[in-house]
Amino acid sequence: MTESRKLVLKETAVIAIGEGICVVLMCLIYALIGKFNASVLLGGLVGILLATGNFFFLAVIATLAADKAEAQDVAGGQKLMRSSYPIRLLVLAGVLILCAKSGAFDVIALVLPLAFVRPILTIAEFFKKKGA
């Protein structure tokens, strides 16, 4: 396995673990305010899958684009990155809309995990070892 693929898997694992922690905290907050139910848990679980999957596919596409750039096809790499964004966005929106329309998911608990990715990456970067 190449170094870039190992890094993608490692970073995705960090996101998945961080998402799990954040969703547990979110569920605790829901419980504290008396709003916790099965729809919150389902929303959080699907939110984890969406956020982690979106990050994984972004990282894979970025790695492929970097490989193209190394092979002197910078334009191809840029095109790959630009074309992946609307596809990922449409898939996310489609799944979110289907889940929200079903009524089985708490909408806030479904969407909130998508906002956890940036803080998770920031905190993970803070704890990274120097030179790693």
C-alpha positions in Angstrom: 0.0 0.0 0.0 1.4 3.4 -1.0 2.2 6.0 1.6 -0.6 8.3 0.3 -3.2 5.5 0.7 -2.1 4.8 4.2 -2.4 8.5 5.0 -5.9 8.6 3.6 -7.0 5.6 5.7 -5.3 7.0 8.8 -7.0 10.4 8.4 -10.3 8.8 7.7 -10.0 6.7 10.8 -9.3 9.9 12.8 -12.4 11.5 11.3 -14.5 8.4 12.1 -13.4 8.2 15.7 -13.8 12.0 16.2 -17.3 11.8 14.6 -18.2 9.0 17.0 -17.1 11.0 20.0 -18.9 14.1 18.8 -22.1 12.2 18.1 -22.0 10.7 21.6 -21.6 14.2 23.1 -24.5 15.4 20.8 -26.7 12.6 22.1 -25.8 13.4 25.7 -26.8 17.0 25.1 -30.1 15.9 23.5 -30.6 13.7 26.6 -29.9 16.6 29.0 -32.5 18.8 27.3 -35.0 15.9 27.3 -35.1 15.5 23.5 -33.2 12.3 23.0 -35.0 9.5 21.2 -34.3 6.8 18.5 -34.5 9.4 15.7 -31.7 11.4 17.2 -29.5 8.2 17.4 -30.4 7.2 13.8 -29.7 10.7 12.6 -26.3 10.8 14.4 -25.3 7.4 13.0 -26.3 8.3 9.4 -24.5 11.6 9.9 -21.3 9.8 10.9 -21.5 7.7 7.8 -22.1 10.7 5.5 -19.4 12.9 7.1 -16.8 10.1 7.1 -17.7 8.9 3.6 -17.6 12.4 2.2 -14.2 13.0 3.8 -12.9 9.6 2.5 -13.9 10.3 -1.1 -12.5 13.8 -0.9 -9.2 12.4 0.3 -9.1 9.7 -2.3 -9.9 12.2 -5.1 -7.3 14.6 -3.8 -4.7 11.7 -3.8 -5.6 10.8 -7.4 -5.4 14.5 -8.4 -2.0 14.7 -6.8 -0.8 11.6 -8.6 -2.0 13.2 -11.9 -0.1 16.4 -11.0 3.1 14.4 -10.3 2.7 12.8 -13.8 2.7 16.3 -15.3 -1.1 16.4 -15.8 -1.9 19.3 -13.6 -5.0 20.3 -15.6 -6.3 16.7 -15.3 -5.8 16.8 -11.6 -7.6 20.1 -11.3 -10.5 18.8 -13.4 -10.8 15.7 -11.3 -11.0 17.8 -8.1 -13.5 20.3 -9.6 -15.7 17.5 -11.0 -15.8 15.6 -7.7 -17.2 18.4 -5.7 -20.7 18.6 -7.3 -21.0 14.9 -7.4 -20.2 14.5 -3.6 -22.5 17.5 -2.9 -25.4 15.9 -4.8 -25.0 12.6 -3.2 -24.9 14.2 0.3 -28.0 16.4 -0.5 -29.9 13.4 -1.9 -29.3 11.2 1.1 -30.0 14.0 3.5 -33.3 14.9 1.7 -34.4 11.2 1.6 -33.6 10.7 5.3 -35.3 14.0 6.3 -38.4 13.2 4.2 -38.7 9.7 5.8 -39.4 11.2 9.2 -37.3 8.5 10.9 -34.4 10.8 11.5 -33.9 14.0 13.6 -32.8 16.5 11.0 -30.5 18.4 13.2 -28.8 15.2 14.4 -28.5 14.2 10.8 -26.8 17.4 9.6 -24.7 18.3 12.6 -22.1 15.6 12.1 -21.2 17.2 8.8 -20.1 20.3 10.8 -17.9 18.3 13.1 -15.3 17.4 10.5 -13.4 20.8 10.5 -13.1 20.9 14.4 -12.0 17.3 14.4 -9.3 18.0 11.9 -8.1 21.1 13.8 -7.9 19.2 17.1 -6.2 16.2 15.5 -3.6 18.5 13.9 -3.0 20.0 17.4 -2.1 16.6 18.8 0.0 15.4 15.8 3.7 14.7 16.6 6.2 17.1 15.1 7.8 15.7 12.0 5.0 13.0 11.6 
